[in-house]
Structures are given as C-alpha cells and as structure tokens.
Amino acid sequence: MKKTFVILILLMGFICEGFGQQDKMFTQYLNYPSSINPAYAGSRGSTQILGIARKQWVGLDGAPKSAAISVNSPISFFNMGVGLTLETDVIGPENNTDVGIDLSYKIRLAKTVFMNLGLKAGLTHQKVDLTNSRVVDQYDPLMKELSNNVLPNFGVGSYIYGDDFFVGLSIPRLLQTEVKSGGVSNAKLDKTKLHYFLMAGYLVKVNPFIKLKPSALIKATGGSRLSWDLTATAIFLDRFWLGVSFRNEDSVAGIFQVNINNQLRLGYSYDVAVSKLSSRTDGSHEISLSYDIVFKSKRLRSPRYF
C-alpha cells in the first residue's frame, strides 16, 4: 500500500506546471477538504457539520475575511455521499458568496481502501462596490459603479483514502466566466481561472501515545506561480493535535486542535507572514468547529485522522 501511495503522488504531481493560487484558502485545509474537493463528501462515515472562519492579515485595511458552513453525509445504501457548503469571502470592496452541492460515489479498491469520485455544482454571487473607494481620479466612472454578478460553477474531484493515508486531486471551479462591472461602462473586471489542487497525507504511529501526520497541499492556477503548503502535525493521546505549516513565499503557521470528545473537535491556527507584508500585518487568525452526528445504526470510526 505504501508503494501505491508514492506512485499516486508522483503521477498526480505532473499536472502542476508552475501555476499559483487565486481562490481563498484555509490553513486548516485538512479540517475542511470540501472547500476544494467535492469527492470528500461522505468519506468520514458520519454526518459532519463544520464551521470555519478566517481573518487574514490583521491590521491591513481591506484584508480578506472568510467564513464557511459545511454539512456532508454518506448515503450508504447507494454508496454515495452528499454535501452542502455555504461560503463568504470579503476582500476590500469585493464580496463573494458561494453556495455549492457536492455528490460523491464510493468505490472499494481494497479491504480498507476506497476511492470517491465527486461532482460539485453551485452558484457564486459577486458584489463589487467601488462607490466608497478612495480614488486618485474622482471623475473615473468605474469608481461610481456597483457590480452584481451571479456566476454558475461546476467542479470535479477524486479522493483515495484508507485508515492511514489519503490522496485527493480536484478542480473545484471548471467554468471560466468573464466578470464585468455594472453601470454605463460595462468594463471587464476579471476572468475566473481554473484551479488545480493536489492534497495528500500519511499517518505514522510512533508509539501508542504519539502519532505523526505529515501532509501537503499543492495549488496551481493558470498564469501564476505554483503555491504549496507543507504541514506536520503531532497527535498526543488521540486528543491533542499540535502542528506547524509552511506556505511558500507567504507564511508560517502554528496549528492546535483538541478533540473534546469522539464527535466534537475545536481547531485554531495563527499565521505569521514571511512575505513583504510581514511588517504591515499582525498575522492571520483561523478557528474551526466540527461535530459528527452518528446514528444508532452506525458505528463511528474513532478516532478519525483524516
């Protein structure tokens, strides 16, 4: 199984051709894989409710603020999973609200190894309000406009997982839609781009009390540089999680998580910028809370590491 895991990593890595990242991202991506991969839906074997919020680059005007609520659950009778996500993202004058539905189909590859194939469908409401922005040219007509756009979205993903590893590959936004401002000028603002995500992780059992979980996330976007996260987490007594994450040319983060019980977990991360923004921001804060609903007819796999 270890050999198969390594081969999958190498093969999937060839799709990354020096691109970068455009969409919002969470440092605790392992707690919220549904944000980037619809195939994750239902893989936990229980109905999971998750909330996550991020305040980026504290102290910088117009810095990104993101929040999301996600629900996903298996449909065991059909070997399927279903998920619903609601996300908001505010960056300066731009406000995006995303609603998405995830569907996955589960295939058994080995006794304890499965592959989920996923589809995402959703809508994005984008609002850009430039009317209150500071401008150099007060007569610029673009600065007097309010733009509202509703954009459709479709995505695909695959997720291979077992008791001690996972590998995911996804394109959560397939449609490249031109976004234009409203008003008289109808000037083009931007064009959504394809995003490719490759994520993988492995569990190392050091002894009965300590486990290590290295993981990686590679993000690729056309026209930008490759972006990646490397994360190493130590798990103590299957209850306390302490980790560190590095995002290239961006930040270093500390991550803490506590499993309050077998169903409820709380996570927090703090990012310190290592880019040119380091002298202008007090870092980034992120908090997550999730709960697994287990029905009487089912048994929760405890603890869950992915």
N, C-alpha and C positions, 0 to 999 in steps of 0.2 A: 504493500500500500504506500510506503514511503517513496518507492521508486516512481509509482504512478503520480504521486503528488508533485514531485520535482519536474517530471516531464510536462505536466499540465502548466506549471508556472512558466517553463521555458517557451512552450508553444504559444501561450496566450500573450507573452511579453512582446512577441514580434509585431503585434498590431500597433504598438506605441511608437510613433515616428517623430518624436521631438515636438509634441504639441504641449499645450498648457491648460490652465483651468479658468473657466468663466463663471459657472454657476456657483451658488452658495455652497459652503461646505461646513461640516461639523467635525470638531476634533474627536468627539466620541462617536465616530462613524460606526464602530463595532456595536454600539447600542442602538443604532438607527440605520441598519442597512437598507431598509425600504426606501430611504431617501434617494438612493442611487440604483437599486436593483429590485425590480418587481418580483423576481424569482424567489426572494426571501420569504414571501408571504406563506404562512402556514408551516414553515420549517421547524419552528420551536415545538410543535406538537401540542400547543395550548393556545388559547385566545389571549393575545398580548395587547395591552393598552399602554401607550408610551407618550409622554410629553417631553419636549426638549426646547430649551431657549438659549440663545447665544447673543451676547453683547460684545461686539468686536471693536478693537482699537479705542478703548475708553479714553475720553478726553479729547478726541478728534471730532470736530464738527462734521455732521453728515455721515458718520461711520456706520457700517452695516449693523442691523439688528434683525435677527432671525428667530422664528419660533415655529413649532410644528406639533401636531397631534396625530398619532397614527394608531390604527387598530388593524390587527391581522389575525387570521384564524385558519386552521386546517379544516377541510371538508373531507373527512377520512373516507366516507362511502364512495366518493368519486376520485380518490387520490389527488385531490386538488387543494389549493389554498386561495384565500381571498383577503384583500387588504384595502383599507381606505386611508388616505393621507390628506391632511389639510395643512398647508404651509403659508407663512407670511414672511416677506423679506423687504426691509426698508433700507435704501441706500440714498442718502441725500434727498432729492426731490422725487425719486422713483420708489413706487410701492407696488410690489408684486404679491398676488395671492394665487396659490396653486391648489387645485382640487384634483385628486387622482384616484383611480381604482386599479388595483393590481390583481391579476389572476395568475396562478401557477399550477403546473401539472407535475406530479411527483413520479419519478421512475426509480426503481430499485436497481442499483448497479452491483451490489454485493450484499452480504448478510446485514451489515450495519452501515453501508454507504449508499447514498441516494443522490439523485440529480433532479433539481427543479428547473423547469423551463417556464419563464414568466413573460407576461404581456402587461403593459401599462397603458391606460387611456385617461386623458384628463383635459382640463382647461386652465389657462393662466390668464388672470385679469391683471393687466399692467396699467398703472396710472402714473403719469409723469406731470408734475405740477411745477412749471417754471415761473409762475406769476410772482412768487415771493423771493426769487433768487437774486443774489447780488450780481450785477452785470457791469461791464465796462461801458457798453453802448446801450443806454437806456431806451434807444429807439429801435433796437433789434426786435423784429416782430416775433421771433421764436421765444423771446422771454415773456411774452404776453399770452402764451398758449397753455392749454390744459389738454393733455393727451390721454385718451382712454382706449385701450386695445384689449380684445379678448382673443386669445390665441389657442388653437387646439394643440394637443400633444399626444404622441404615441411613443412607447418605448419597449425595448425587449431586454431580456437578461437570462443568464443561466447561473445556477448555484449548485455546486457539488459539495457535499458535506458528509462527515462521519462523526464519531464520538470525539475525535482528537484533531480534526483539521477541517478547513473549508477553503474553497476557491470560487470566486464569483467573477463573472465577466458581463458587462452590461452597457447598453446605450440608452439611457433613460429619456432622451429627447431626440427623436428621429426627424421631426419636421423642422426645416429651416425656413422660418417665416420672417418676412420683412415687416419691421415695426416702424410705423410712421407717426409723426406728431399730428395733432388735430389742428383746427383753425384754418386760416386762409392759405398759408404757405404749403401745408401738407408735406413738409420736408421729411426725408427719411432720417430716422434716428439710428437704427441699428438693424442687424440681422442675426437671428438666433443661430447658433452653431452646434454642430454635432459634438457631443461629449462622450468619451470612451473611459470606462472605469474597469480596472482590474484590481481585485482585492483578494488577499489570501492570509491565512493564519494557521498556526500549529500549536498544539498543547504538549508541553514537556513536563512529565511528572518527576520532580526532583526527589521527593520523599513523600510520605503520607500527609505531611503538613504543608508543603510548599509546592506550587506548580508555576511554571513559566509559560507565558503565551506571547511569542513574537508574532507580529502581523505587519502587513504592508498594504498600502493603497496607492495605485498609480492612476493619475488623472491626465487625460490627453484631450486637447481641443485644437481644432484646425487654426493655424495662424499664430499660435502661442507656444511658449516653451513647455516642455514636459514638467509636470508637478508630481511630487510623491510625498507620502507620509510613511515614516518608519516608527513603529510603536513596540515597546517592550513592557510587558505587564507581569508583575509577580502577584500570585494569589495565595493568601495565607488562610489556612483552615477552611478553605472553600467559602469564606465570608468576606474577607477584606482584600480589595484589589488596589494595588499601587503601581502606577506606570509612568513612563516618560515617552513623549512623542516628539519627533523632529520633522518639520515640513521644510523642504529645501528652499533656501533663499527667502524664508518667511518667518518662521517662529519655532520656539521650543516650548513644549507644554508639559505640565505635570497633571496626572490624572488620578483621581481617587474614586473608589466605588465601594459601597457596603451593601451586602445582601442582608436586608433587615430580617427577612425570613425566606423560605423557599419560593415565595411568589413575588415579593416586593423588593425592589432594589433602587438605590439612590446613587447618582453619579455626579461628579463635579470635576471640571478641568479649568486650568488657568494657563493662558498662552502668553509668553514673553516674545515680543517681536525682535528679530535679529536682522531685519531689513533696514532700509533708510528711515522707516517710521519709528524706530526704537526710541529716538529722542523726543518724539511728539505724542506718544501714547503711553498709557499706564497698563497696557496689556488687554487681554480679552478674557471674558468670563463665560462659562457654559455650564448649565445644570440640566440633568435629566432625571426622570422618574418613570419607572415602568412597573406594571403589575400583570401577572399571569393568572388568568381565570381557568381553573381546572374543574371540569365537570366530573361528577361522581363516577361515571362510566369509564373515565380515562385516568391514567396514571402519569403524573408529571415526572419527566426525567430530571432528576435533581442530583447535583446542581447542573445548570446549563452554562457552558463556557463560551458558546457562540450564539 
